[in-house]
Amino acid sequence: MASTDHITLHESWKLPLADEFASSYMSDLRSFLLAEKQAGKQVFPKGSEYFRALDLTPLDKVRVVILGQDPYHGPGQAHGLCFSVKPGVRPPPSLVNIYKEMRDDLGINQPNHGFLEHWAEQGVLLLNSVLTVQLAEAASHRGKGWEQFTDAIIRLIAAKSQPVVFLLWGSYAQKKAAFVQSVEQGGKHLVLKSVHPSPLSAHRGFLGCKHFSQTNAFLESKGLSPINWLLPEVE
């Protein structure tokens, strides 16, 4: 990861993030991940999917940002998009609550999977703050450099001339993107906040927040296409 020559990353991100990839913290992060694997530890997602969210959602196409914390740490779950799991994997509880809110807000029934690439392909950047994790060890790769890298991504998006919707679910996401200038602050972006969709907190404000319809209303008010939140069925 010292350069972008050997990773899968959409061209739109390579030049803007070049200084990050050339930085000492990214070199240290690369060494850390290599040492983890040499020690026999399982790291999720696989290396080719570290930057999957960026690869599916080019910088110039970002219309919505959903921030997560770190990847799911169970086998076969993480594939580089926050809240999303691979086809055939049962949707985790937080994603089930996201689907409940989507149903109540938009009348969309829960799909038979938790695979969110359809959103990413429409300009919804599903970005975790930390992009890797050790098997069965939540938050095991925090404080190793990923946060600095994803802060840089958020800064790039916040600097876009086109309005973007930031969906900040939970205090972690809200603190991470606190510098984004919202419409209420005289900026151009819509910043929607609620508690996290986790079963521990969803009933305290996530369920009923109507963020999906508010997102589309804002995009359309700016002459932008709304997001089709309906996920196609997968085999």
PyRosetta script that sets phi, psi and omega in degrees:
from pyrosetta import init, pose_from_sequence

init()
pose = pose_from_sequence("MASTDHITLHESWKLPLADEFASSYMSDLRSFLLAEKQAGKQVFPKGSEYFRALDLTPLDKVRVVILGQDPYHGPGQAHGLCFSVKPGVRPPPSLVNIYKEMRDDLGINQPNHGFLEHWAEQGVLLLNSVLTVQLAEAASHRGKGWEQFTDAIIRLIAAKSQPVVFLLWGSYAQKKAAFVQSVEQGGKHLVLKSVHPSPLSAHRGFLGCKHFSQTNAFLESKGLSPINWLLPEVE")
pose.set_psi(1, 9.6)
pose.set_omega(1, 177.8)
pose.set_phi(2, -66.6)
pose.set_psi(2, -24.6)
pose.set_omega(2, 174.4)
pose.set_phi(3, -140.1)
pose.set_psi(3, 177.3)
pose.set_omega(3, 178.7)
pose.set_phi(4, -97.9)
pose.set_psi(4, 14.5)
pose.set_omega(4, -175.0)
pose.set_phi(5, -71.3)
pose.set_psi(5, -28.3)
pose.set_omega(5, -170.7)
pose.set_phi(6, -119.7)
pose.set_psi(6, 21.1)
pose.set_omega(6, 178.3)
pose.set_phi(7, -123.9)
pose.set_psi(7, 159.7)
pose.set_omega(7, 175.3)
pose.set_phi(8, -86.0)
pose.set_psi(8, 112.5)
pose.set_omega(8, -178.8)
pose.set_phi(9, -153.9)
pose.set_psi(9, 128.5)
pose.set_omega(9, -179.3)
pose.set_phi(10, -58.4)
pose.set_psi(10, 141.2)
pose.set_omega(10, -175.5)
pose.set_phi(11, -56.2)
pose.set_psi(11, -30.4)
pose.set_omega(11, -176.0)
pose.set_phi(12, -63.8)
pose.set_psi(12, -21.9)
pose.set_omega(12, -179.0)
pose.set_phi(13, -95.6)
pose.set_psi(13, -20.7)
pose.set_omega(13, -168.0)
pose.set_phi(14, -62.9)
pose.set_psi(14, -52.2)
pose.set_omega(14, -178.7)
pose.set_phi(15, -67.8)
pose.set_psi(15, -46.7)
pose.set_omega(15, 179.8)
pose.set_phi(16, -60.9)
pose.set_psi(16, -27.7)
pose.set_omega(16, -178.3)
pose.set_phi(17, -102.5)
pose.set_psi(17, 8.3)
pose.set_omega(17, -175.2)
pose.set_phi(18, -58.4)
pose.set_psi(18, -41.7)
pose.set_omega(18, -179.7)
pose.set_phi(19, -64.8)
pose.set_psi(19, -33.3)
pose.set_omega(19, 178.2)
pose.set_phi(20, -67.0)
pose.set_psi(20, -44.2)
pose.set_omega(20, -179.4)
pose.set_phi(21, -66.9)
pose.set_psi(21, -26.8)
pose.set_omega(21, -179.8)
pose.set_phi(22, -89.7)
pose.set_psi(22, -0.2)
pose.set_omega(22, -173.5)
pose.set_phi(23, -78.0)
pose.set_psi(23, 161.9)
pose.set_omega(23, 178.4)
pose.set_phi(24, -69.0)
pose.set_psi(24, -34.2)
pose.set_omega(24, -179.7)
pose.set_phi(25, -66.9)
pose.set_psi(25, -33.7)
pose.set_omega(25, 178.2)
pose.set_phi(26, -72.5)
pose.set_psi(26, -34.5)
pose.set_omega(26, 174.4)
pose.set_phi(27, -63.7)
pose.set_psi(27, -42.1)
pose.set_omega(27, 177.2)
pose.set_phi(28, -64.0)
pose.set_psi(28, -39.4)
pose.set_omega(28, 178.6)
pose.set_phi(29, -64.3)
pose.set_psi(29, -41.6)
pose.set_omega(29, 178.4)
pose.set_phi(30, -61.5)
pose.set_psi(30, -42.7)
pose.set_omega(30, 178.8)
pose.set_phi(31, -63.9)
pose.set_psi(31, -39.8)
pose.set_omega(31, 178.6)
pose.set_phi(32, -61.9)
pose.set_psi(32, -47.2)
pose.set_omega(32, -178.7)
pose.set_phi(33, -64.9)
pose.set_psi(33, -38.1)
pose.set_omega(33, 177.8)
pose.set_phi(34, -64.2)
pose.set_psi(34, -42.2)
pose.set_omega(34, 179.5)
pose.set_phi(35, -65.2)
pose.set_psi(35, -37.7)
pose.set_omega(35, 177.4)
pose.set_phi(36, -59.7)
pose.set_psi(36, -45.9)
pose.set_omega(36, -178.3)
pose.set_phi(37, -70.3)
pose.set_psi(37, -37.8)
pose.set_omega(37, 178.2)
pose.set_phi(38, -66.7)
pose.set_psi(38, -25.3)
pose.set_omega(38, 177.2)
pose.set_phi(39, -82.9)
pose.set_psi(39, 2.2)
pose.set_omega(39, 177.3)
pose.set_phi(40, 85.0)
pose.set_psi(40, 10.9)
pose.set_omega(40, -179.8)
pose.set_phi(41, -82.3)
pose.set_psi(41, 141.8)
pose.set_omega(41, 176.4)
pose.set_phi(42, -85.2)
pose.set_psi(42, 127.9)
pose.set_omega(42, -179.0)
pose.set_phi(43, -115.6)
pose.set_psi(43, 133.3)
pose.set_omega(43, 178.4)
pose.set_phi(44, -118.0)
pose.set_psi(44, 147.3)
pose.set_omega(44, -9.8)
pose.set_phi(45, -74.5)
pose.set_psi(45, -176.5)
pose.set_omega(45, 177.0)
pose.set_phi(46, -67.5)
pose.set_psi(46, 158.3)
pose.set_omega(46, -172.3)
pose.set_phi(47, -54.7)
pose.set_psi(47, -36.4)
pose.set_omega(47, -178.1)
pose.set_phi(48, -70.5)
pose.set_psi(48, -10.3)
pose.set_omega(48, -178.6)
pose.set_phi(49, -111.6)
pose.set_psi(49, 5.7)
pose.set_omega(49, 178.2)
pose.set_phi(50, -52.7)
pose.set_psi(50, -42.7)
pose.set_omega(50, -173.7)
pose.set_phi(51, -110.8)
pose.set_psi(51, 27.3)
pose.set_omega(51, -177.2)
pose.set_phi(52, -58.4)
pose.set_psi(52, -39.6)
pose.set_omega(52, -179.7)
pose.set_phi(53, -60.3)
pose.set_psi(53, -42.0)
pose.set_omega(53, 179.6)
pose.set_phi(54, -70.3)
pose.set_psi(54, -35.7)
pose.set_omega(54, -177.7)
pose.set_phi(55, -68.8)
pose.set_psi(55, -34.6)
pose.set_omega(55, -179.1)
pose.set_phi(56, -81.6)
pose.set_psi(56, -25.1)
pose.set_omega(56, -174.6)
pose.set_phi(57, -125.4)
pose.set_psi(57, 90.8)
pose.set_omega(57, 180.0)
pose.set_phi(58, -58.6)
pose.set_psi(58, 152.4)
pose.set_omega(58, -177.5)
pose.set_phi(59, -55.0)
pose.set_psi(59, -43.7)
pose.set_omega(59, -176.7)
pose.set_phi(60, -73.9)
pose.set_psi(60, -9.4)
pose.set_omega(60, -178.9)
pose.set_phi(61, -103.3)
pose.set_psi(61, -5.2)
pose.set_omega(61, -176.4)
pose.set_phi(62, -65.6)
pose.set_psi(62, 122.6)
pose.set_omega(62, 176.2)
pose.set_phi(63, -117.8)
pose.set_psi(63, -25.3)
pose.set_omega(63, -178.8)
pose.set_phi(64, -139.5)
pose.set_psi(64, 141.8)
pose.set_omega(64, 174.4)
pose.set_phi(65, -122.2)
pose.set_psi(65, 126.6)
pose.set_omega(65, 170.2)
pose.set_phi(66, -114.2)
pose.set_psi(66, 123.6)
pose.set_omega(66, -177.1)
pose.set_phi(67, -100.6)
pose.set_psi(67, 130.9)
pose.set_omega(67, 171.6)
pose.set_phi(68, -112.4)
pose.set_psi(68, -173.4)
pose.set_omega(68, -179.0)
pose.set_phi(69, -102.3)
pose.set_psi(69, -80.6)
pose.set_omega(69, 174.7)
pose.set_phi(70, -133.6)
pose.set_psi(70, 167.4)
pose.set_omega(70, -174.0)
pose.set_phi(71, -65.6)
pose.set_psi(71, 158.3)
pose.set_omega(71, 169.9)
pose.set_phi(72, -58.1)
pose.set_psi(72, 142.7)
pose.set_omega(72, -174.2)
pose.set_phi(73, -109.2)
pose.set_psi(73, 14.2)
pose.set_omega(73, 175.3)
pose.set_phi(74, -94.4)
pose.set_psi(74, 154.9)
pose.set_omega(74, -179.8)
pose.set_phi(75, -57.9)
pose.set_psi(75, 134.3)
pose.set_omega(75, 173.3)
pose.set_phi(76, 76.2)
pose.set_psi(76, 5.4)
pose.set_omega(76, -177.1)
pose.set_phi(77, -90.6)
pose.set_psi(77, -61.8)
pose.set_omega(77, -171.7)
pose.set_phi(78, -69.4)
pose.set_psi(78, 138.6)
pose.set_omega(78, 174.1)
pose.set_phi(79, -143.8)
pose.set_psi(79, 21.8)
pose.set_omega(79, 171.7)
pose.set_phi(80, 102.6)
pose.set_psi(80, -1.5)
pose.set_omega(80, 178.4)
pose.set_phi(81, -120.6)
pose.set_psi(81, 131.7)
pose.set_omega(81, -179.6)
pose.set_phi(82, -64.4)
pose.set_psi(82, 143.6)
pose.set_omega(82, 179.5)
pose.set_phi(83, 69.1)
pose.set_psi(83, -11.5)
pose.set_omega(83, -175.2)
pose.set_phi(84, -93.8)
pose.set_psi(84, 146.3)
pose.set_omega(84, 172.6)
pose.set_phi(85, -127.3)
pose.set_psi(85, 162.4)
pose.set_omega(85, -178.4)
pose.set_phi(86, -68.9)
pose.set_psi(86, 155.8)
pose.set_omega(86, 175.6)
pose.set_phi(87, -55.8)
pose.set_psi(87, 140.3)
pose.set_omega(87, -179.4)
pose.set_phi(88, 92.1)
pose.set_psi(88, -10.0)
pose.set_omega(88, 178.3)
pose.set_phi(89, -99.9)
pose.set_psi(89, 132.3)
pose.set_omega(89, -178.8)
pose.set_phi(90, -61.6)
pose.set_psi(90, 131.9)
pose.set_omega(90, 178.1)
pose.set_phi(91, -58.1)
pose.set_psi(91, 128.5)
pose.set_omega(91, 178.2)
pose.set_phi(92, -65.2)
pose.set_psi(92, 164.2)
pose.set_omega(92, -174.4)
pose.set_phi(93, -56.5)
pose.set_psi(93, -40.4)
pose.set_omega(93, -179.9)
pose.set_phi(94, -63.6)
pose.set_psi(94, -39.1)
pose.set_omega(94, 179.4)
pose.set_phi(95, -69.3)
pose.set_psi(95, -35.6)
pose.set_omega(95, 175.9)
pose.set_phi(96, -59.7)
pose.set_psi(96, -40.5)
pose.set_omega(96, 177.9)
pose.set_phi(97, -68.8)
pose.set_psi(97, -35.0)
pose.set_omega(97, 174.0)
pose.set_phi(98, -60.2)
pose.set_psi(98, -43.5)
pose.set_omega(98, 178.0)
pose.set_phi(99, -64.3)
pose.set_psi(99, -37.8)
pose.set_omega(99, 178.4)
pose.set_phi(100, -61.9)
pose.set_psi(100, -44.0)
pose.set_omega(100, 179.3)
pose.set_phi(101, -67.0)
pose.set_psi(101, -37.5)
pose.set_omega(101, 177.6)
pose.set_phi(102, -62.5)
pose.set_psi(102, -40.1)
pose.set_omega(102, 177.8)
pose.set_phi(103, -64.8)
pose.set_psi(103, -48.3)
pose.set_omega(103, -176.9)
pose.set_phi(104, -68.9)
pose.set_psi(104, -32.1)
pose.set_omega(104, -177.5)
pose.set_phi(105, -81.7)
pose.set_psi(105, -43.2)
pose.set_omega(105, -171.0)
pose.set_phi(106, -118.4)
pose.set_psi(106, -6.5)
pose.set_omega(106, -178.0)
pose.set_phi(107, 76.3)
pose.set_psi(107, 20.8)
pose.set_omega(107, -179.2)
pose.set_phi(108, -93.4)
pose.set_psi(108, 121.8)
pose.set_omega(108, 179.7)
pose.set_phi(109, -71.6)
pose.set_psi(109, 152.7)
pose.set_omega(109, -179.8)
pose.set_phi(110, -62.5)
pose.set_psi(110, 129.9)
pose.set_omega(110, 177.1)
pose.set_phi(111, -72.4)
pose.set_psi(111, 174.9)
pose.set_omega(111, -177.1)
pose.set_phi(112, -91.8)
pose.set_psi(112, 21.1)
pose.set_omega(112, -175.7)
pose.set_phi(113, -158.7)
pose.set_psi(113, 175.8)
pose.set_omega(113, 178.4)
pose.set_phi(114, -121.8)
pose.set_psi(114, 27.7)
pose.set_omega(114, -173.5)
pose.set_phi(115, -93.6)
pose.set_psi(115, 110.8)
pose.set_omega(115, -168.4)
pose.set_phi(116, -102.8)
pose.set_psi(116, 15.9)
pose.set_omega(116, -177.3)
pose.set_phi(117, -60.7)
pose.set_psi(117, -27.1)
pose.set_omega(117, 178.4)
pose.set_phi(118, -60.2)
pose.set_psi(118, -36.7)
pose.set_omega(118, 176.0)
pose.set_phi(119, -67.5)
pose.set_psi(119, -46.1)
pose.set_omega(119, -177.4)
pose.set_phi(120, -59.3)
pose.set_psi(120, -38.1)
pose.set_omega(120, -178.1)
pose.set_phi(121, -69.2)
pose.set_psi(121, -15.5)
pose.set_omega(121, 178.9)
pose.set_phi(122, -97.4)
pose.set_psi(122, 0.3)
pose.set_omega(122, 179.0)
pose.set_phi(123, 108.4)
pose.set_psi(123, 13.6)
pose.set_omega(123, 175.1)
pose.set_phi(124, -94.8)
pose.set_psi(124, 106.1)
pose.set_omega(124, 179.8)
pose.set_phi(125, -79.7)
pose.set_psi(125, 113.7)
pose.set_omega(125, -177.9)
pose.set_phi(126, -98.8)
pose.set_psi(126, 84.4)
pose.set_omega(126, -166.9)
pose.set_phi(127, -106.7)
pose.set_psi(127, 120.8)
pose.set_omega(127, 168.0)
pose.set_phi(128, -80.5)
pose.set_psi(128, 150.5)
pose.set_omega(128, 175.3)
pose.set_phi(129, -70.0)
pose.set_psi(129, -39.6)
pose.set_omega(129, 177.2)
pose.set_phi(130, -114.6)
pose.set_psi(130, 131.8)
pose.set_omega(130, -169.0)
pose.set_phi(131, -97.9)
pose.set_psi(131, -3.5)
pose.set_omega(131, 177.9)
pose.set_phi(132, -139.6)
pose.set_psi(132, 163.9)
pose.set_omega(132, 178.6)
pose.set_phi(133, -157.3)
pose.set_psi(133, 155.3)
pose.set_omega(133, 176.3)
pose.set_phi(134, -88.9)
pose.set_psi(134, 145.8)
pose.set_omega(134, 177.6)
pose.set_phi(135, -47.5)
pose.set_psi(135, 125.8)
pose.set_omega(135, 172.8)
pose.set_phi(136, 63.6)
pose.set_psi(136, 15.1)
pose.set_omega(136, -178.5)
pose.set_phi(137, -127.6)
pose.set_psi(137, 85.2)
pose.set_omega(137, 179.6)
pose.set_phi(138, -57.3)
pose.set_psi(138, 140.4)
pose.set_omega(138, 176.6)
pose.set_phi(139, 64.3)
pose.set_psi(139, 17.1)
pose.set_omega(139, -175.3)
pose.set_phi(140, -70.3)
pose.set_psi(140, -18.2)
pose.set_omega(140, -179.4)
pose.set_phi(141, -112.4)
pose.set_psi(141, 17.2)
pose.set_omega(141, 174.9)
pose.set_phi(142, -74.1)
pose.set_psi(142, 150.2)
pose.set_omega(142, 178.0)
pose.set_phi(143, 74.3)
pose.set_psi(143, 16.6)
pose.set_omega(143, -179.2)
pose.set_phi(144, -106.1)
pose.set_psi(144, -3.2)
pose.set_omega(144, 178.4)
pose.set_phi(145, 129.0)
pose.set_psi(145, -22.0)
pose.set_omega(145, -177.8)
pose.set_phi(146, -59.8)
pose.set_psi(146, -37.8)
pose.set_omega(146, -177.7)
pose.set_phi(147, -60.0)
pose.set_psi(147, -38.6)
pose.set_omega(147, 178.5)
pose.set_phi(148, -65.2)
pose.set_psi(148, -39.2)
pose.set_omega(148, 179.6)
pose.set_phi(149, -65.6)
pose.set_psi(149, -45.9)
pose.set_omega(149, -178.2)
pose.set_phi(150, -74.1)
pose.set_psi(150, -26.2)
pose.set_omega(150, 170.8)
pose.set_phi(151, -60.3)
pose.set_psi(151, -41.0)
pose.set_omega(151, 179.2)
pose.set_phi(152, -62.9)
pose.set_psi(152, -37.8)
pose.set_omega(152, 177.9)
pose.set_phi(153, -63.2)
pose.set_psi(153, -45.5)
pose.set_omega(153, -179.5)
pose.set_phi(154, -64.0)
pose.set_psi(154, -38.5)
pose.set_omega(154, 177.8)
pose.set_phi(155, -62.3)
pose.set_psi(155, -40.5)
pose.set_omega(155, 178.1)
pose.set_phi(156, -61.1)
pose.set_psi(156, -42.0)
pose.set_omega(156, -178.9)
pose.set_phi(157, -70.1)
pose.set_psi(157, -41.2)
pose.set_omega(157, 179.8)
pose.set_phi(158, -62.6)
pose.set_psi(158, -26.0)
pose.set_omega(158, -179.1)
pose.set_phi(159, -85.1)
pose.set_psi(159, -5.2)
pose.set_omega(159, -179.9)
pose.set_phi(160, -62.9)
pose.set_psi(160, 146.0)
pose.set_omega(160, 177.4)
pose.set_phi(161, -74.8)
pose.set_psi(161, -26.2)
pose.set_omega(161, -179.2)
pose.set_phi(162, -82.7)
pose.set_psi(162, 137.7)
pose.set_omega(162, 178.4)
pose.set_phi(163, -62.8)
pose.set_psi(163, 142.9)
pose.set_omega(163, 180.0)
pose.set_phi(164, -131.1)
pose.set_psi(164, 147.2)
pose.set_omega(164, 174.6)
pose.set_phi(165, -98.5)
pose.set_psi(165, 126.4)
pose.set_omega(165, 175.4)
pose.set_phi(166, -105.6)
pose.set_psi(166, 119.3)
pose.set_omega(166, 176.6)
pose.set_phi(167, -101.2)
pose.set_psi(167, 107.3)
pose.set_omega(167, -173.8)
pose.set_phi(168, -110.6)
pose.set_psi(168, 98.5)
pose.set_omega(168, -175.4)
pose.set_phi(169, -102.9)
pose.set_psi(169, 106.9)
pose.set_omega(169, -179.5)
pose.set_phi(170, 102.1)
pose.set_psi(170, 156.9)
pose.set_omega(170, -175.6)
pose.set_phi(171, -64.5)
pose.set_psi(171, -32.4)
pose.set_omega(171, -179.6)
pose.set_phi(172, -61.3)
pose.set_psi(172, -50.8)
pose.set_omega(172, -179.4)
pose.set_phi(173, -64.3)
pose.set_psi(173, -38.7)
pose.set_omega(173, -178.5)
pose.set_phi(174, -65.7)
pose.set_psi(174, -38.7)
pose.set_omega(174, 177.5)
pose.set_phi(175, -69.3)
pose.set_psi(175, -39.4)
pose.set_omega(175, -176.7)
pose.set_phi(176, -64.9)
pose.set_psi(176, -36.5)
pose.set_omega(176, -177.5)
pose.set_phi(177, -106.6)
pose.set_psi(177, 24.5)
pose.set_omega(177, -176.7)
pose.set_phi(178, -62.3)
pose.set_psi(178, -23.5)
pose.set_omega(178, -177.2)
pose.set_phi(179, -81.4)
pose.set_psi(179, -8.9)
pose.set_omega(179, -179.6)
pose.set_phi(180, -69.3)
pose.set_psi(180, 125.9)
pose.set_omega(180, -179.2)
pose.set_phi(181, -80.8)
pose.set_psi(181, 114.8)
pose.set_omega(181, -178.9)
pose.set_phi(182, -84.1)
pose.set_psi(182, 169.4)
pose.set_omega(182, 176.2)
pose.set_phi(183, -56.7)
pose.set_psi(183, -41.5)
pose.set_omega(183, -179.3)
pose.set_phi(184, -63.4)
pose.set_psi(184, -24.4)
pose.set_omega(184, -179.6)
pose.set_phi(185, -96.1)
pose.set_psi(185, 8.1)
pose.set_omega(185, -179.3)
pose.set_phi(186, 92.9)
pose.set_psi(186, 4.5)
pose.set_omega(186, 177.9)
pose.set_phi(187, -88.5)
pose.set_psi(187, -168.6)
pose.set_omega(187, -177.0)
pose.set_phi(188, -111.2)
pose.set_psi(188, -6.8)
pose.set_omega(188, -174.9)
pose.set_phi(189, -98.8)
pose.set_psi(189, 147.9)
pose.set_omega(189, 173.6)
pose.set_phi(190, -90.9)
pose.set_psi(190, 122.2)
pose.set_omega(190, 179.7)
pose.set_phi(191, -113.8)
pose.set_psi(191, 112.8)
pose.set_omega(191, 179.8)
pose.set_phi(192, -109.1)
pose.set_psi(192, 129.4)
pose.set_omega(192, -175.2)
pose.set_phi(193, -122.3)
pose.set_psi(193, 145.6)
pose.set_omega(193, 170.8)
pose.set_phi(194, -156.9)
pose.set_psi(194, 176.6)
pose.set_omega(194, 171.0)
pose.set_phi(195, -67.9)
pose.set_psi(195, 169.3)
pose.set_omega(195, -179.8)
pose.set_phi(196, -70.3)
pose.set_psi(196, 147.3)
pose.set_omega(196, 178.7)
pose.set_phi(197, -73.6)
pose.set_psi(197, 4.0)
pose.set_omega(197, 176.0)
pose.set_phi(198, -54.2)
pose.set_psi(198, 146.8)
pose.set_omega(198, 175.7)
pose.set_phi(199, -55.8)
pose.set_psi(199, -22.1)
pose.set_omega(199, -179.9)
pose.set_phi(200, -73.3)
pose.set_psi(200, -21.6)
pose.set_omega(200, -173.2)
pose.set_phi(201, -134.5)
pose.set_psi(201, -14.7)
pose.set_omega(201, -170.3)
pose.set_phi(202, -55.0)
pose.set_psi(202, -34.9)
pose.set_omega(202, -177.3)
pose.set_phi(203, -72.0)
pose.set_psi(203, -8.4)
pose.set_omega(203, -178.5)
pose.set_phi(204, -96.6)
pose.set_psi(204, 21.6)
pose.set_omega(204, 174.3)
pose.set_phi(205, 142.1)
pose.set_psi(205, -18.3)
pose.set_omega(205, 176.9)
pose.set_phi(206, -73.0)
pose.set_psi(206, -50.3)
pose.set_omega(206, 177.5)
pose.set_phi(207, -68.4)
pose.set_psi(207, 118.7)
pose.set_omega(207, -176.4)
pose.set_phi(208, 102.0)
pose.set_psi(208, 1.4)
pose.set_omega(208, -176.6)
pose.set_phi(209, -74.1)
pose.set_psi(209, -23.2)
pose.set_omega(209, 178.6)
pose.set_phi(210, 58.1)
pose.set_psi(210, 36.8)
pose.set_omega(210, -179.1)
pose.set_phi(211, -68.0)
pose.set_psi(211, -29.9)
pose.set_omega(211, -176.8)
pose.set_phi(212, -69.3)
pose.set_psi(212, -45.6)
pose.set_omega(212, 178.8)
pose.set_phi(213, -70.0)
pose.set_psi(213, -36.0)
pose.set_omega(213, 177.7)
pose.set_phi(214, -64.4)
pose.set_psi(214, -38.5)
pose.set_omega(214, 177.7)
pose.set_phi(215, -59.3)
pose.set_psi(215, -50.0)
pose.set_omega(215, -176.3)
pose.set_phi(216, -68.0)
pose.set_psi(216, -36.4)
pose.set_omega(216, 178.6)
pose.set_phi(217, -63.2)
pose.set_psi(217, -40.3)
pose.set_omega(217, 179.0)
pose.set_phi(218, -66.4)
pose.set_psi(218, -47.2)
pose.set_omega(218, -179.4)
pose.set_phi(219, -58.6)
pose.set_psi(219, -44.7)
pose.set_omega(219, -179.2)
pose.set_phi(220, -66.8)
pose.set_psi(220, -33.4)
pose.set_omega(220, 178.5)
pose.set_phi(221, -65.8)
pose.set_psi(221, -21.5)
pose.set_omega(221, 179.0)
pose.set_phi(222, -99.2)
pose.set_psi(222, 9.5)
pose.set_omega(222, 179.9)
pose.set_phi(223, 77.6)
pose.set_psi(223, 18.7)
pose.set_omega(223, -179.1)
pose.set_phi(224, -105.4)
pose.set_psi(224, 153.8)
pose.set_omega(224, 179.8)
pose.set_phi(225, -70.0)
pose.set_psi(225, 140.3)
pose.set_omega(225, 176.0)
pose.set_phi(226, -72.3)
pose.set_psi(226, 164.1)
pose.set_omega(226, 175.9)
pose.set_phi(227, -84.0)
pose.set_psi(227, 133.6)
pose.set_omega(227, 170.6)
pose.set_phi(228, -86.3)
pose.set_psi(228, 97.8)
pose.set_omega(228, -175.4)
pose.set_phi(229, -74.9)
pose.set_psi(229, -12.0)
pose.set_omega(229, 180.0)
pose.set_phi(230, -67.8)
pose.set_psi(230, 119.3)
pose.set_omega(230, -178.2)
pose.set_phi(231, -89.8)
pose.set_psi(231, 126.4)
pose.set_omega(231, 177.1)
pose.set_phi(232, -65.4)
pose.set_psi(232, 148.2)
pose.set_omega(232, 178.2)
pose.set_phi(233, -64.9)
pose.set_psi(233, 149.4)
pose.set_omega(233, 175.9)
pose.set_phi(234, -122.5)
pose.set_psi(234, 153.3)
pose.set_omega(234, -179.0)
pose.set_phi(235, -71.3)
pose.dump_pdb("model.pdb")
